[in-house]
Amino acid sequence: MFGDALDAFAQIFSPPFRWVMIKSLALTIAILGVAGVALDRFALAFIHVGPHGLSALISLVLALGVIVGMVLLAAPVTSLVAGFFLDDIAAIVEQEIDPRAPPGRPLPLWPSIVMGLRFGVLSLIVSIVVLALTLFTGIGLLSFFAFNGYLLGREYFELAAMRHMPLADARLLRDENAGQVFLAGVIVAAFVAVPVLNLLTPLFATAFMTRIFKTLSRA
């Protein structure tokens, strides 16, 4: 599994991935940029409230809030973007690691968009829960890897598997190999935890989970 992770990481910088990487990064940065501007405009509406000292305090708190908001949005946005580029990435990986096998079927546009939106919303909820646990219980690091390991493992594995089988069969295969899929999800969560590098999460996670799916489906 760790060998698959290293191969997936190396592959995202290879020539076949470069155009997909550019498109994925451009969309991710664009969405985060719009969200950042929206959060900043929202914060500006409250800066000049009350006395000068209070305004300065509010300004500081809101600035920190914008930063925290952008951190929280990074994982959901990359999860959303994954739905747009999964087929391109998976097709490249499948051709490289298993060229003789039948190629996967691209997911229909609307179901992939709906799954991407659901994935993004779930990722945002997980990020908020992890932040709350970090602030009030001190188990933020553990909860980050536990929750994201489960969510990222489940979603990316099912997206990769659905290119080759119905959703019900993909979920059955995941349930039969829950431990391995969770561990793979923890590896993806570790990737997500690295600033800047996490913008490439859709590429890495899809390349990695495609390899995991191929291994488990052959087994």
C-alpha positions, 0 to 999 in steps of 0.5 A, spaced: 500 500 500 505 504 501 508 503 495 502 504 491 502 511 495 509 513 493 507 511 485 501 515 485 505 521 488 510 520 483 505 519 477 501 526 479 508 530 476 509 526 470 507 528 463 500 525 462 498 528 468 500 535 467 494 538 463 489 535 468 494 538 474 493 545 471 486 544 470 485 541 477 489 547 480 486 552 476 479 550 478 481 549 486 484 556 486 478 559 483 473 556 488 478 558 494 479 565 491 471 566 490 470 564 497 476 568 500 473 574 497 466 573 500 469 571 507 473 578 506 467 582 504 463 579 510 468 580 515 469 588 512 461 589 514 463 588 521 470 591 522 467 599 523 462 597 529 463 600 536 469 604 539 476 604 535 478 599 540 473 594 539 473 595 532 480 593 532 479 587 536 473 585 531 478 586 525 483 581 528 478 576 530 475 576 523 481 576 520 483 570 524 476 567 522 477 568 514 484 564 515 480 559 519 475 559 514 480 558 508 483 552 511 476 549 513 474 550 505 481 547 502 478 539 503 471 540 501 473 544 495 478 539 493 473 534 494 468 537 490 473 538 484 475 531 484 468 529 481 470 533 475 477 530 473 476 523 476 475 520 470 481 523 466 486 521 472 483 514 473 484 512 465 491 514 465 492 510 471 489 504 469 492 504 462 499 505 466 498 499 471 493 494 467 493 496 460 490 489 458 484 490 462 478 493 459 478 500 461 473 503 466 467 507 464 466 514 465 461 516 470 455 520 467 456 528 468 450 529 473 451 523 478 459 525 478 457 532 480 452 530 485 457 526 488 462 531 488 457 536 491 455 531 497 463 529 498 464 536 499 459 537 504 461 531 508 468 534 508 466 541 510 462 537 516 468 533 518 472 539 518 468 543 522 467 537 527 474 536 527 475 544 529 470 543 534 474 537 537 480 541 537 478 547 541 474 543 546 477 536 547 484 536 545 483 530 540 483 534 534 489 530 531 486 524 532 479 525 530 482 529 523 485 522 521 480 518 524 474 522 520 478 523 514 481 516 513 474 514 513 471 519 509 476 520 504 477 512 503 470 511 502 469 516 497 475 516 493 475 508 493 467 508 491 468 513 485 474 509 483 470 502 483 464 505 480 468 506 473 467 498 473 461 496 477 455 499 480 455 503 486 452 497 490 457 492 488 463 498 489 460 499 496 460 491 498 467 491 495 469 496 500 465 493 506 469 487 505 476 490 505 474 496 510 480 496 514 485 496 507 480 502 505 480 506 511 488 505 512 488 508 504 484 513 507 488 515 512 494 516 507 490 521 503 488 524 510 496 525 511 496 528 504 491 533 505 494 535 512 500 538 508 499 545 506 499 547 498 500 540 497 493 538 499 491 542 493 493 536 489 489 531 493 484 530 487 490 527 483 493 523 488 487 520 491 484 518 485 491 515 482 492 512 489 485 509 490 485 506 483 491 502 484 488 500 491 481 498 487 485 494 482 489 490 487 483 488 491 478 487 485 484 482 483 484 479 490 
